[in-house]
């Protein structure tokens, strides 16, 4: 289970381990609840890289896409704005991928 650094608490880590779930939360420099049982696995590093990709998308949507402060009310309107912003992000990402592919 992947989570932000804010979930790096002993109670959260112990609760997930009690459910037989490996907590992939970002490691703190001091007082980290994550130990070598998690951080030594190759999957932990992969999980952190994949989470960064997800965070980039939401960061773009909040800054460029205007989702930090919505000006619309109601589930239907918010859903429409979110869907439109996701589509725009995919177009920007597609352009970047095509440029990278052309440079190969």
C-alpha positions, 0 to 999 in steps of 0.5 A, a space after each residue: 500500500 503506497 502512501 505519503 510521508 504523513 502516513 509514516 506513523 507507528 500506528 498506521 504502519 503497525 495496523 497495515 502490517 497486522 492486516 498482512 499489507 506491506 506499507 510503502 510510505 515515504 521514509 522520514 529522515 528522523 523517527 521513521 516507522 518504516 524499517 528494513 523489512 520494507 525499504 530493502 525490497 526492490 518493490 519499495 523503490 519501484 513503488 516510490 517511483 510510481 507514486 511520484 508519477 501519480 503525484 506529478 499528474 495531480 500537481 499539474 491538475 492543481 496548478 495548470 488545470 485550475 483544480 486547486 480552487 474550483 469555481 463550480 458547485 455540484 457533483 455533475 459540474 465538478 466531475 465534468 471539470 475534472 474529466 476535462 482536466 484529466 483529458 488535457 493532462 493526457 494530451 500534454 503527456 501524449 505530446 511529451 511522449 511523442 517528442 521523446 519517441 521522435 528523438 530516439 
